[in-house]
Amino acid sequence: MQRARSLPTVARMTGMDAPDTELKKELAATLQARRELGDEYESALVDSFLEKVDQRIDGAVERRMRRQLAEQQMVVARGSRSPRPTDSWGDRFGFGIVSLVLAIPLSGIGAGISGLPGLLVTWGGIVGVNAFQAVRTHPDLFRGRRRGPSQDSDWEG
């Protein structure tokens, strides 16, 4: 009995997990026709039913292959260009406002517990979080400008 569970089934091989009521109806009709027509038509009836099963399996495999191909194309398309940055002026403004609003109680807690060192640590954390957010949204922010030969400044000798 244990071996029967490990054998592959049509549902596992094709991905057709949901019961196919149309296929069950076809099987019932094939069995009924066999009873009515007798043994001499059994081969033709079985072949006809197996052809319908084969078409159903082919359709399921084709759908699965199309889905996998579409997923691969999406991965390739996403890999060829970087995703569009999602931050906007509103997002940056909102982050700054939330940061300042939270800075007030955090400053009070830090200064109340440890005095000036606590206040400095609190504001160091606030500045660090905002700097991290700025670098995350604009990776070239702290790298400085790269100057080419035509961009040399008149101030440099």
N, C-alpha and C positions, 0 to 999 in steps of 0.2 A: 504494500500500500504506500509505503514511503517513496518508492521509486516512481510511482505514477504522478506524484506531486512535482517531481523535478523534471519531468518530460516537458518539452516545449509544446505549447498550445498555439492554435491559430491566433488567439487574442494576444498572446505574448509576442509572437513573431511579427504580427502586422500592426500592432498598436490599436486594434479594434476591441477595446475593453467593453464598451457598451453592448448589450445584447442586440443583435440585429434582427428585429422582428420580421423584416421583409425576407431575410434569408431563411428564417424558421418557417415562414409561410411557404416558401419555395420548396423546402425539404418536405413539409407535410403534403404539399401538392404532388411532389415526385413520388412519395411513398403511396399516396392514394392512387396515382396513375399506375404504379407497378401492380398494386392489388387488382385493379380493374383490367389491365392489359395482359398481365401474366408474365412469365419468365422470359419469353422471347424478346420483349422490349426492354428488359432490365439494363442491358449494356447501353442502349441509346439514352435511357432516362438518367443513368448514373453519369454518363458523359455530359449530358446537358446540364445537370446540376453542378458538376465539377467545373464546367465552363463558367457558370454564374459565380461560383465561389472564387474562381481564378480572377474574374473581372473585378470582383469586390476587393480582393487582396491587392491587385494591381492599382486600383484607385486609391487605396489606403497608402500604399508604398509611394505612389506618385505625389500624393498630398504631403507626406512626410518629407520626401526629397525636395519638393518645392519650398517647404517651410525651412529646411536646413540650408538650402541655397540662399534664401532670402536673409536668414540670420547671418550667414557668412558674408554676404554682400554688405550688410549693415556694419559688421565688424570692420571690413576693409574700408568702407566709406568713412567710418568714424576714425579709423587709424590714420587715414591720409590727411585729415585736417583736424586741427584742434577744435574742441567744442567751443561754441560761442560763449563768451563770458556772460555770466548771469547777473553780475552786479550792475546796478544803475546808480544814478545820482541819488535816488530815493533810498536805495539800500544802504549806501555809504552814509547818508545823512541820518538815517534811522539808527544805524550802528553807533554813530557818534553821539546822538542824543541819549540813547540807552546807556552808553558808557558814562556820560557825564551825570545822568540821573543816578546811576548806581554808585558813582564816585562819592557822592555826598554821604550816604550812610556808611560806606566802607571807610571813608576818611575819619568819620566820627568814631567808628569802632577801633580802627588802628591807632588813632591818637589817644583815645580813652584808655586803651589797654597798655600801650607801650610808649606813649608820648611821641616826641619827634621821630625817633627811629621807626616806630610803627606807622606813622604817617608817611614817611619816606618809602618804606617797603610797600605800603598800599598803593601809592602813586607810581612806584616803579612797576608794579603789577599791572596797573591800568594802562600805563604807557606801553608796556610790553604786549598786552593783548591788542591794543590798537595798532602797534607796529606790525605785529604778526598778521592782522587782518589786512593792513595796507599792502604788505609784501605778498600775501596770498592772492589778492585781487589784481595787483600790479607787480609782477615778478621783477621788472627792470627798475623799480623805484629807487633802490639804494645802490645801484651799480654805477651810476654816474653816466655822463654823456660820453659817447665815443666820438672822437674827432677824426675826421678824415683830413687829407691834405688841403682840401678846399675850404675847410671849416676852421682853419687856424685863426686865432684871435689876434687882433692888432695890439693887444695889451701885453702879449708875450713877446719877449725879445728874441 
